[in-house]
């Protein structure tokens, strides 16, 4: 299975313990890019209300 997206979570009740800041998500992505080949690095995205589809972060 090829990774496609790494989602910045929507804020929903009961899921706060999974949440990371956008800055921390970028740190995670930097680590992934440093250790994985490009085709295995997912895109960091977030669904923003009113915007069409997933927006890259």
Protein Blocks (a to p, Z undefined) as FASTA:
>chain_A
ZZfbdcdddddehilmmpccfklmmmmmmmmmmmpcfklpccdddddehiacjddZZ
